[in-house]
Amino acid sequence: MQYKTQMDAAKKGILTPQMEIVSRKENMPADKLMEGVANGTIAIPANINHTSLSPEAVGGGTRTKINVNLGISGDCNNYEMEMKKADLAVKFGAEAIMDLSNYGKTNIFRRELIKKSPAMIGTVPMYDAVGYLDKDLLDITAEEFLDVVRAHAEEGVDFMTIHAGINRRTVEAFMREGRSMNIVSRGGSLLFAWMMMTGRENPFYEYYDKVLDILREYDVTISLGDALRPGCIADSTDAGQICELIELGNLAVRAWDRDVQVMIEGPGHMAMNEIAANMTLEKRLCHGAPFYVLGPIVTDIAPGYDHITSAIGGAIAAANGADFLCYVTPAEHLRLPDLDDVKEGIIASKIAAHAADIAKGLPGASDIDNRMAKARHAVDWEEMFRLSLDPDKARAYFESTPPKDRHTCSMCGKMCAVRTTNMILEGKKVEFCSEK
């Protein structure tokens, strides 16, 4: 092989098969794509062992991508259900799936997921450490944490969330300032607990170069996790969050120096008026690295509707520079999501991503909207259903109260504005009483 990673190839001027596919998908000239991969502003997560992958790009000038979280917990450990969620994610066009399983031996499920999924697969090795090693957190050594990273890389995981930015400096800032919600990142809280109980530095930070060596061997993209992301709007843009972001910028450069691709993870809960500034901060402090955001969730009082609060924040974030949206379901903060929750979360996130691409002026982003406008002008219901993000739901709503005249819907009937205007422009007379 002439190169070790996509970034290594791009720096050497080698157009990889993955780059060729992405260039066609994004309608982006190959040389421009290669330049972005080489300088780190675009990542193509593509583990050498993920043979079923349909490669995607994340970063500057490419479509906003979405991720679907799934995985079992101690209270809900039905792998068959999680695989159905994965199938749903692929059906509705999610570009990435993260297996966040945190109970028992997860590698059998993960291997099957990687074997069949065309979507990028991500994991958080920290979640899997206790089950994989069958040890309590305090008994796990720094070297053993790296063993879990290697195991996930060997299995074919395309990107891994590694919380390397929570170190003694960032913990000091967090402890000094205080918070309403403290640490809400699962991986971040586990590492914080390990550091406090052992008195040691974060192993992913202390042995960062060794982590990068593993990732480079399998061409795994590092998704630098935001352990100190805000868990409520009262904690947003605080010292802990920004201190960690500064560390992530430095860690990104160190990864690029070893030809490891990078994504940066971001907030979290945040009021709408802070989102644009946070996107600018990330791009500046992290040297243009692709930004992967959870939400942002723009209000804390909507449990059961957080797919909506997240879509609002996600659309604003992506329009202002975020590249990758992690979906949020109606079950967020309440329970493990079921299939309906997953679908609602995917659609909400897809809406946010697509709306942002239109706002960013991405070439071709609004083409499908223009086709929808033509279908609505022609009152062509079949074409409208076909162009919908969720054709089955659109059709079901229309058919649930069918109109007498198929050229209208049951809301306006013969007073449909489109019908009225079309008739007048066609030289016809509009008469309602005589049509009874």
Protein Blocks (a to p, Z undefined) as FASTA:
>chain_A
ZZfbfklmmmnopacfklmmmmmmnopafklmmmmmmnopaccdddfklmkbccddedeh
iacdddddedddfklccfklmmmmmmmmmmnopabdcdfbfghjfklmmmmmmmmmmbdc
dddfklmmmmmnopafklpcfklmmmmmmmmmmnopabdcddfkbcfklmmmmmmnopak
lpabfklmmmmmmmmmnopacfklmmmmmmmmmmmmnopacddddfkbcfbfklgoifkl
mmmmmmmmmmmmmmmmnopacddddehjddfklmmmmmmmmmmmnnopacddehjafbfk
lghilmmmmmmmmmmmmmnopabdcdddfkgokbccdfklmmmmmmmmmmmmmmmmmmno
pghklmmmmmmmmmmmnopaklmmmmpmblmlmmmmmmmmccfblkbcfklmmmlmklmm
mmmmnopacdfklmZZ
